[in-house]
Every structure is written in C-alpha cells, then in structure tokens.
Amino acid sequence: MRVLVGCWREAACVVAVPVVIRVGFELWDRGGLAWSAAGELAATWAAASVVWAAVAWLSLRHRARRSGITLTPDALAARQTRQLRVLRPSVGWSDRMRMELRASDRAAVTAEKGREEIWFHWRPGRRSRTVWGSIAFDEVSGTVLLDLRAGAAHTGSSGLRRGASFVALCQVAGGLGLVEGEARVS
C-alpha cells in the first residue's frame, strides 16, 4: 500500500503542473472566477493522477513478480541493496555472470575490483539515463550483494521520478538468474 501511495504522490506532482496551468488559463480566459471549470479540472487531475499511479504500481508489481524480487515498501527509494542468491549455482557461476553483464546492451561495466566486485551503469528504460550499480560476489555461499543507486536526473518507471533503481534491480536479477532467499551450499 505504501508503494501505491508513493506512486500516487509522484503522479499527483507530475500531473499537477499541467492542470494548474490549464486552470490558470481557464480562469483568465473566462475573466475571473470560473469555479465550475476549476472543479472539472481538479476532478480530472485527481482521476488522472490515480490512474497514473495505479499503472506505475502495477508495472512495478509485475516486474517484481517476473524477476522473483519482493515488492517492499521501500521500492521507490533511490537506493536498492539486496542480498540475492544464484538460481543455478555451478562451477564458474561468477564468471558467467560477469560475461552476461558485459554482454548486456543495458549495462556498461566501468570498473572491476579483482574477482570480488564489479561496478557498472545500468539503463532501466529506453532513454540513455542510467543508474549506478555494483555487484559483490561471495563464491563460497553462492550469493551476491547487488547495490543500485538512481541519479537525480533519472525519470524512472512510467515517467515517475522514483522507482528507477527498483526497476533496474528486477532487470539485473532476472537477467543474471538471481533470486531472493537463503543460499544453498552444495
């Protein structure tokens, strides 16, 4: 519910600017107080922001279910840090993930810290804006620590300003075969 309310708050702000401009022009055009026009536009603003928020929330929920990530109340936070386990652990799984990350058209690997960590940019949407990320590997336990941080200029899911790092989390986890839960040591 907190995610839906957060989506609505963002959508209300995004939709509010055009509505306020429209109300201002309506009032100015009619020569003063045209409360019926203001009421109609306020109702339109409320309906549009609720629909926009519902679409954004459903999109986040769908992405989370598809990737096996839990949609938590902090899904709209700018930073997402999760401990994930490898779905198909095998010999050389960390090397396979490195290769898949480098091969992805959404990722741009910027640096590596030995065999333990990779820093990269991830593009969660169609635009060229990215989120910062790092993956730290723990080969003994078969887990990775995935840390993603959205930049200030990113517009996130469904045009909202927030949620981009959660979308990237779902995409990276789905693409690399990572899921939440306890690691299985073979």
Disulfide bonds with the S-S distance in Angstrom:
none
